[in-house]
């Protein structure tokens, strides 16, 4: 583990980080949508490396900052890696349960929209999805959120920066059916990165989470009954009923796993306390918090636009759920 730099002051600003976030969001819903519709695999790679990671890296260069210090490219120990793996293996069912609860509520108003991420039907497709969905997202999204944004907001204090970076992370998914899970995941990712002072902990955790999702999808698609059912659409009532039935087993799984997550998080903190590592790199700016940032137009105007974009797409998505139509049905 690399020691924290005493007296380190980040060159990243809250205003600058907010502008990069807005720019990334606009690129994602415009260029990202276009390239992913043309080809999912290459589109995801372009989205992750060019639209998400590159603006963050360019901003650090523009501010003449150090990639290593600003984005926390520090080593982590074997024990920290092991605990991180356990945290996210056990955190997955909790995120799954939270999304399930959200989807049950949404399904009361109509039919849920199918995820745009395809399933892997063959082993070759599985490996490709694993590299693209788990690998590229684990690297690039961590550079933006637990690298740039967490560091930019770190002046507000540990939990303010962790929680708000998680909120922005969940919003960037632009999917009301998949917002509670990423919010929880974002908090876990922020915690392990902050505690270990290494972005590699976040990359490992993010990869584990997405890899589990891709793996479960691949294994489920090997069941002939499920594979054939993919071509059929469940009626709204049956869909809601299946979601409700799932809450009990997934809820129990999430409760047990969540308990393990808490113990692993405490163990991770204790390891870093013993090394004198856990804590903030920067002094918290007195009398500054998220509320004050959001009230400051000069700092928060990119967030206002970002929140408005998210609200628009959420209303649009909710309309699709209620009407059962797609965007193409409405346009054409």
C-alpha positions as CSV (number, residue, x, y, z in Angstrom):
1,X,0.0,0.0,0.0
2,X,1.2,3.4,-0.9
3,X,1.2,5.9,1.9
4,X,-1.0,8.9,1.6
5,X,0.6,12.1,0.7
6,X,0.6,14.3,3.7
7,X,-0.7,17.8,3.0
8,X,-1.9,16.8,-0.4
9,X,-4.2,19.4,-2.0
10,X,-6.1,18.4,-5.1
11,X,-6.0,20.7,-8.1
12,X,-9.4,19.5,-9.1
13,X,-12.3,21.8,-8.4
14,X,-16.0,21.1,-7.7
15,X,-17.0,23.4,-10.6
16,X,-14.6,21.8,-13.0
17,X,-15.7,18.3,-12.0
18,X,-19.4,19.2,-12.5
19,X,-18.7,20.5,-16.0
20,X,-16.9,17.3,-16.9
21,X,-19.9,15.3,-15.6
22,X,-22.4,17.3,-17.7
23,X,-20.2,17.0,-20.7
24,X,-20.0,13.2,-20.2
25,X,-23.7,12.9,-19.8
26,X,-24.4,14.8,-23.0
27,X,-21.9,12.7,-24.9
28,X,-23.4,9.6,-23.5
29,X,-27.0,10.3,-24.5
30,X,-26.0,11.5,-28.0
31,X,-22.8,9.9,-29.3
32,X,-23.0,7.0,-26.9
33,X,-26.6,6.1,-28.0
34,X,-25.7,6.4,-31.7
35,X,-22.5,4.2,-31.6
36,X,-24.2,1.5,-29.4
37,X,-27.2,1.3,-31.7
38,X,-24.8,0.7,-34.6
39,X,-22.8,-2.0,-32.8
40,X,-23.3,-2.8,-29.1
41,X,-19.8,-4.2,-28.6
42,X,-17.7,-1.5,-30.3
43,X,-20.3,1.1,-29.1
44,X,-19.7,0.2,-25.4
45,X,-15.9,0.4,-25.9
46,X,-16.2,3.8,-27.5
47,X,-18.6,5.0,-24.8
48,X,-16.4,3.8,-21.9
49,X,-12.9,4.8,-23.1
50,X,-13.7,7.8,-25.3
51,X,-16.8,9.4,-23.8
52,X,-16.4,8.5,-20.1
53,X,-12.8,8.1,-19.2
54,X,-11.1,10.4,-21.7
55,X,-12.8,13.7,-20.6
56,X,-11.8,12.9,-17.0
57,X,-8.2,12.3,-17.9
58,X,-8.0,15.4,-20.1
59,X,-9.3,17.5,-17.2
60,X,-6.5,16.2,-14.9
61,X,-4.0,17.1,-17.6
62,X,-5.6,20.5,-18.1
63,X,-5.3,21.2,-14.3
64,X,-1.7,20.0,-14.5
65,X,-2.5,17.3,-11.9
66,X,-0.8,14.0,-11.2
67,X,-2.8,11.0,-12.4
68,X,-1.4,8.9,-9.6
69,X,-2.3,11.3,-6.8
70,X,-5.5,12.8,-8.2
71,X,-7.0,9.6,-9.3
72,X,-5.5,7.4,-6.6
73,X,-3.5,5.0,-8.7
74,X,-2.0,3.5,-5.6
75,X,-1.2,-0.2,-4.8
76,X,-3.4,-2.3,-2.6
77,X,-2.4,-5.3,-0.5
78,X,-3.5,-8.8,-1.0
79,X,-5.8,-8.7,2.1
80,X,-7.4,-5.5,0.9
81,X,-8.0,-7.1,-2.5
82,X,-9.5,-10.2,-0.9
83,X,-11.9,-8.1,1.3
84,X,-12.9,-6.0,-1.7
85,X,-13.8,-9.2,-3.7
86,X,-15.9,-10.4,-0.8
87,X,-17.6,-7.0,-0.3
88,X,-18.8,-6.9,-3.9
89,X,-19.6,-10.6,-4.2
90,X,-21.9,-10.2,-1.2
91,X,-23.0,-6.7,-2.2
92,X,-24.4,-7.9,-5.5
93,X,-27.6,-9.5,-4.0
94,X,-28.3,-6.4,-2.0
95,X,-28.1,-4.2,-5.1
96,X,-30.3,-6.8,-6.9
97,X,-32.9,-6.7,-4.1
98,X,-33.0,-2.9,-4.2
99,X,-33.5,-2.9,-7.9
100,X,-36.2,-5.5,-7.5
101,X,-38.1,-3.3,-5.0
102,X,-37.9,-0.4,-7.4
103,X,-39.1,-2.5,-10.3
104,X,-42.1,-3.8,-8.3
105,X,-43.2,-0.2,-7.8
106,X,-42.7,0.7,-11.4
107,X,-44.5,-2.4,-12.7
108,X,-47.6,-1.3,-10.8
109,X,-48.0,1.3,-13.6
110,X,-47.3,-0.8,-16.6
111,X,-44.8,-3.2,-18.3
112,X,-41.1,-3.0,-17.5
113,X,-38.7,-2.1,-20.3
114,X,-36.3,-4.9,-21.3
115,X,-32.6,-4.2,-20.5
116,X,-30.6,-3.1,-23.6
117,X,-27.6,-5.2,-22.5
118,X,-27.8,-8.5,-24.4
119,X,-27.3,-11.9,-22.8
120,X,-24.5,-14.3,-23.7
121,X,-25.7,-17.5,-25.4
122,X,-22.3,-19.0,-26.1
123,X,-19.1,-19.2,-24.2
124,X,-17.4,-16.9,-26.8
125,X,-20.1,-14.3,-26.3
126,X,-19.8,-14.7,-22.6
127,X,-16.0,-13.9,-22.7
128,X,-16.6,-10.9,-24.9
129,X,-19.4,-9.5,-22.7
130,X,-17.2,-10.1,-19.6
131,X,-14.4,-8.0,-21.1
132,X,-16.7,-5.3,-22.5
133,X,-19.4,-4.9,-19.8
134,X,-17.3,-5.8,-16.7
135,X,-13.8,-4.9,-17.8
136,X,-14.2,-1.6,-19.7
137,X,-16.8,-0.3,-17.3
138,X,-14.8,-1.3,-14.3
139,X,-11.8,0.7,-15.5
140,X,-13.4,3.7,-17.2
141,X,-16.3,4.5,-14.9
142,X,-14.1,4.2,-11.9
143,X,-11.7,6.8,-13.4
144,X,-14.6,9.2,-13.7
145,X,-16.5,8.6,-10.5
146,X,-14.2,7.2,-7.8
147,X,-11.2,8.9,-9.5
148,X,-12.2,12.4,-10.6
149,X,-15.6,13.1,-9.0
150,X,-14.8,11.5,-5.6
151,X,-11.6,13.5,-5.5
152,X,-13.3,16.7,-6.6
153,X,-15.9,16.5,-3.9
154,X,-13.5,15.2,-1.2
155,X,-13.1,18.7,0.2
156,X,-16.7,18.3,1.5
157,X,-15.8,15.4,3.7
158,X,-15.7,11.6,3.5
159,X,-19.4,10.7,3.4
160,X,-20.6,13.8,1.4
161,X,-18.1,12.9,-1.4
162,X,-18.9,9.2,-1.3
163,X,-22.7,9.5,-1.3
164,X,-22.9,12.4,-3.8
165,X,-20.5,10.6,-6.3
166,X,-22.8,7.6,-5.9
167,X,-25.8,9.7,-6.7
168,X,-24.2,11.1,-9.9
169,X,-23.1,7.5,-10.8
170,X,-26.7,6.2,-10.6
171,X,-28.0,9.2,-12.5
172,X,-25.6,8.6,-15.4
173,X,-27.2,5.2,-16.0
174,X,-30.3,7.1,-17.2
175,X,-32.6,4.2,-16.2
176,X,-35.2,4.5,-13.5
177,X,-35.4,0.7,-13.5
178,X,-31.7,0.5,-12.6
179,X,-31.1,3.4,-10.2
180,X,-31.3,2.0,-6.6
181,X,-28.8,-0.8,-7.3
182,X,-26.1,1.5,-8.9
183,X,-26.7,4.0,-6.0
184,X,-25.9,1.2,-3.4
185,X,-23.0,0.0,-5.6
186,X,-21.6,3.5,-5.9
187,X,-21.6,3.9,-2.1
188,X,-19.7,0.7,-1.7
189,X,-17.2,1.6,-4.4
190,X,-16.6,5.0,-2.9
191,X,-16.1,3.5,0.5
192,X,-13.5,1.0,-0.6
193,X,-11.6,3.5,-2.8
194,X,-11.6,6.1,0.0
195,X,-10.6,3.6,2.7
196,X,-7.8,2.0,0.7
197,X,-6.8,5.2,-1.1
198,X,-6.6,3.2,-4.3
199,X,-8.8,3.3,-7.4
200,X,-7.8,-0.3,-8.1
201,X,-10.1,-1.3,-5.2
202,X,-13.0,0.3,-7.1
203,X,-12.0,-1.2,-10.4
204,X,-11.9,-4.7,-8.9
205,X,-15.2,-4.2,-7.1
206,X,-16.9,-2.8,-10.2
207,X,-15.6,-5.7,-12.3
208,X,-16.8,-8.3,-9.8
209,X,-20.3,-6.8,-9.7
210,X,-20.7,-6.6,-13.5
211,X,-19.0,-10.0,-14.0
212,X,-21.6,-11.6,-11.6
213,X,-24.4,-10.1,-13.6
214,X,-23.0,-11.2,-17.0
215,X,-22.2,-14.7,-15.6
216,X,-25.7,-15.2,-14.2
217,X,-27.2,-14.1,-17.5
218,X,-25.0,-16.6,-19.4
219,X,-25.9,-19.5,-17.0
220,X,-29.6,-18.7,-17.1
221,X,-29.5,-18.7,-20.9
222,X,-28.2,-22.2,-20.9
223,X,-31.6,-23.4,-19.6
224,X,-33.7,-24.3,-22.7
225,X,-37.0,-23.3,-21.1
226,X,-35.6,-19.8,-20.2
227,X,-34.0,-19.4,-23.6
228,X,-37.3,-20.1,-25.4
229,X,-39.2,-17.9,-23.0
230,X,-37.0,-14.9,-24.0
231,X,-38.9,-14.6,-27.2
232,X,-42.2,-14.4,-25.3
233,X,-43.6,-11.4,-23.3
234,X,-45.1,-11.9,-19.9
235,X,-48.5,-10.1,-19.3
236,X,-48.3,-7.2,-16.9
237,X,-50.0,-9.1,-14.1
238,X,-47.8,-12.1,-14.5
239,X,-44.7,-9.9,-14.5
240,X,-45.7,-8.2,-11.3
241,X,-46.5,-11.6,-9.7
242,X,-43.1,-13.1,-10.6
243,X,-41.4,-10.0,-9.1
244,X,-43.3,-10.3,-5.9
245,X,-42.5,-14.0,-5.6
246,X,-38.8,-13.2,-6.1
247,X,-38.7,-10.8,-3.1
248,X,-38.6,-13.4,-0.4
249,X,-35.7,-15.6,-1.6
250,X,-33.7,-12.6,-2.9
251,X,-34.5,-10.6,0.3
252,X,-33.2,-13.4,2.5
253,X,-30.1,-13.7,0.3
254,X,-29.6,-10.0,0.4
255,X,-29.9,-9.9,4.2
256,X,-27.3,-12.6,4.8
257,X,-25.0,-11.1,2.2
258,X,-25.4,-7.6,3.5
259,X,-24.4,-8.7,7.0
260,X,-21.2,-10.1,5.5
261,X,-20.6,-6.9,3.6
262,X,-20.7,-4.9,6.9
263,X,-18.2,-7.2,8.6
264,X,-15.8,-7.0,5.5
265,X,-16.1,-3.2,5.4
266,X,-15.2,-3.0,9.1
267,X,-12.2,-5.3,8.5
268,X,-11.1,-3.2,5.6
269,X,-11.3,0.0,7.7
270,X,-9.4,-1.6,10.6
271,X,-6.5,-2.7,8.3
272,X,-6.1,0.8,7.1
273,X,-6.4,2.4,10.5
274,X,-3.6,0.1,11.7
275,X,-1.5,1.4,8.9
276,X,-2.6,5.0,9.6
277,X,-4.1,5.1,6.1
278,X,-7.8,5.5,6.5
279,X,-8.9,9.1,6.4
280,X,-9.1,12.1,4.2
281,X,-6.3,13.3,2.0
282,X,-7.5,16.8,2.2
283,X,-8.9,19.0,4.9
284,X,-12.6,19.5,4.7
285,X,-13.6,23.0,3.8
286,X,-15.5,24.4,6.7
287,X,-19.2,25.4,6.3
288,X,-19.3,23.8,2.8
289,X,-21.5,20.8,2.1
290,X,-23.7,19.4,-0.7
291,X,-26.6,21.7,0.2
292,X,-24.4,24.8,-0.1
293,X,-22.8,23.5,-3.3
294,X,-26.3,23.0,-4.9
295,X,-27.3,26.5,-3.9
296,X,-24.2,28.0,-5.5
297,X,-25.2,28.6,-9.1
298,X,-21.5,29.1,-10.2
299,X,-20.6,25.7,-8.9
300,X,-23.8,23.8,-9.6
301,X,-25.2,25.0,-12.9
302,X,-23.9,21.9,-14.7
303,X,-25.7,19.8,-12.1
304,X,-29.0,21.7,-12.7
305,X,-28.8,20.8,-16.4
306,X,-27.8,17.2,-15.6
307,X,-30.7,16.7,-13.2
308,X,-33.1,18.2,-15.8
309,X,-31.8,15.8,-18.5
310,X,-32.3,12.9,-16.1
311,X,-35.8,14.0,-15.1
312,X,-36.7,14.3,-18.8
313,X,-35.5,10.8,-19.7
314,X,-37.1,9.4,-16.5
315,X,-40.5,10.9,-17.5
316,X,-40.0,9.5,-21.0
317,X,-39.1,6.1,-19.7
318,X,-42.1,6.1,-17.3
319,X,-44.3,7.0,-20.2
320,X,-43.1,4.0,-22.1
321,X,-43.8,1.8,-19.1
322,X,-47.4,3.1,-18.9
323,X,-48.2,3.0,-22.6
324,X,-46.2,-0.1,-23.5
325,X,-44.7,1.8,-26.4
326,X,-41.2,2.3,-27.5
327,X,-39.6,5.5,-28.7
328,X,-39.9,4.3,-32.3
329,X,-43.6,3.6,-31.8
330,X,-44.1,7.2,-30.6
331,X,-42.0,8.8,-33.4
332,X,-43.2,6.6,-36.3
